[in-house]
Amino acid sequence: MLNNVYLVDHIESSKPLLARAHAVVGVTGASLWEAWFMKKPVLMAGGIFHENAPNTKKISHVNDVKQ
C-alpha cells in the first residue's frame, strides 16, 4: 500500500481534492485532464490524447510510480 493515497467516493467533487493533491494517478478521465491544467504531475495508466503532454508520465507498472 502507498502512503498518503486515498480512495474517495465517486460523488465527491474533484476540485478541492485536486487543489490539495501533490500528483494525480489514474487510468484515464477528466480528473487527469483537470489536474494537468492545474499544473499537477499526472501519472496515467491508460492511453488518451494528452498522454504525451508535459508533466504527464504514462505508467504500466506500480514500479513506475516509485521515485
Secondary structure, DSSP 8 states (H G I E B T S, - for coil): --TT-----TTS-HHHHHHH-S-EEESSSHHHHHHHHTT--EEESS--TTTTSTTEEE-SSGGGT--
